[in-house]
Amino acid sequence: MKYDLTTGSVSMTMLKFSLPMILGNLMQQLYNISDTLIVGHFIGTDALAAVGASYALIIFLTSVLLGLCMGSGALFSIFYGEKDYFKLKSSIFISFILILILTIIINIFIFIYIDEIIYFMQVPSEIFDLTYTYLYIIFIGFSFSFVYNYFTCLLRAIGNSKTPLIFLASSALFNIILSII
């Protein structure tokens, strides 16, 4: 659902738009907490340590992609607000291709240099193999993370903050169920 963010009460418009985003952030935190509990309880402390050791790298690279997606979203919202649909379509296409190429380059770099990256992060030898496995699995799904973040920023740029929340809620629930099974 999309709102016209240029009409009506500013505070109500911002509240209606931002509430799904706030709920989405809370949901992501709850998912991270449940993921930590599940890993720690069912797999063990070494696996939890591997997840923790990987955290900085994953957050850094995800933040790079998210920043590019959000920057693109700012451009999308300008063109959408101006009703310049030619520039909007062009910027969507160009930014998607450029960020996708960067995502692929990051993935290739990670898969080629994963051992060196883990050594650089000074991961203890006891959890090296678990960290390797965890990072490998995470970066298999890295492209999906890009697609989600890209289209979330696109939808928000045109005033739709509810659809990303619905998708996030569905995927978080699905991931929790799969983690337990």
Secondary structure, DSSP 8 states (H G I E B T S, - for coil): ----TTSS-HHHHHHHHHHHHHHHHHHHHHHHHHHHHHIIIII-HHHHHHHHHHHHHHHHHHHHHHHHHHHHHHHHHHHHHTT-HHHHHHHHHHHHHHHHHHHHHHHHHHHHHHHHHHHHTT--GGGHHHHHHHHHHHHHSHHHHHHHHHHHHHHHHTT--HHHHHHHHHHHHHHHHHHH-
